Amino acid sequence: MVTPQQLAARLRELRGRRELTQEALAEAADVSGKTIRRIEQGRGISPTLVTLEKVASAFGLTASEMLGDQLESREVAAMYRELPELEQSIAYVVLRSLTDHAAASH
């Protein structure tokens, strides 16, 4: 189970990565700015499942993925798609090298 503080930190992390203001996220998620602020304060306020789904959807994630402790493959794929073509090529080479290295280490 995710604590309100963990949810607050996760939301700030995701929002920061995408360089969104609280108001911009609220608009994208079709919730109020007050709702985003309250979630990010992490003071024991539990948003509804509908609210979590709206916020997650604004990030291109499911509520389950948003609440996860690790980056989900969909999130990584979304980040990759947002990169310009040259940076996508670089990211591919880096990931391929890491995969090859990990396979050789086992």
N, C-alpha and C positions, 0 to 999 in steps of 0.2 A: 504494500500500500504506500502511496506517495503522500508525504506530509504537505501541508500548505506551504511550508518553507521551501521544500524541494520543488513544488510546482512553481512557486514564485521565481526561484532561481532558473528553472528550465525555461520559463516564459521570457525572462529577461535575456537569457542566452540566445534563444531563437530570434527574438526581436532585434537584439544587437547585431547578430550575424547578418540580418537582412537590412540593417540600418533603418528600421522603422521607428517612428515615434509611437507613443502609446495611442495617440489619436488616430494615426494612420492604420495601426493594427485594429483598433476598434471599428473603424470604418470598413476595413476589409473583411472583418469577422461579423459585421452587422450586429455589434453590441455597443454599449455605451463606453465612453472613455473612462467613466467612473468604475465600470466593471473591470476593465483591464487594470486600472490603478489598484483596486481592492485585491485582485488576484496577486499582483506583483508585490503587494505589501506583505503577503503571507501570514496574516495574523489570525489564522484559524477559520477564515472564511472559505467555505467549500462551494465552488461554483457548481451549477447544475450540469448534468451530463450534456444537455443541449448546448449550453454555453461552451463547455469544453470541446464539443464537436465543431462548433462554429469557429472557435479560435484555432483549433488544429487544422481545420480546412483552409483557413487563411494562409497557413504555412505549407499547404499541400500535403498534410499528414493526416493520419487518423488520430483519434483521441488516444488510442493505445500507443501509437508511435510517439506522440508528443510526450506522454508520461514516462516513456522508457528511459532507462539510465544511460543507454549508449545510443550513438547515432544509428539510425535505421538505414537500411539499404535504399529505401525510397528517398530519404532525406539526402543521402550522398548523391544519388542520381539527380535529384533536383538541383543540388549545388553544382554538379558537373554541367548540367544543361544551361545553367545561368552564365557559365564562363564563355568568354570569346573563344573562337575556333583555335587560335594558337595556344591559349592556356589549356584548352581541352586536350590538345595533343600532348602537351607537357604532363598534364595530370595522368593521362593514359600511360605514358612511358614510365612515370614514377610508380604508379600502381602495378604495372606489369613487372617492373624490377623488384618491387617488394614481394609480389606473389612468387616470382621465381626464386628469390632468396629464401622465403619461408619454406617453399617446397624442397629446396636443396638442403635446408637445415634439418629436415625431418627424416 
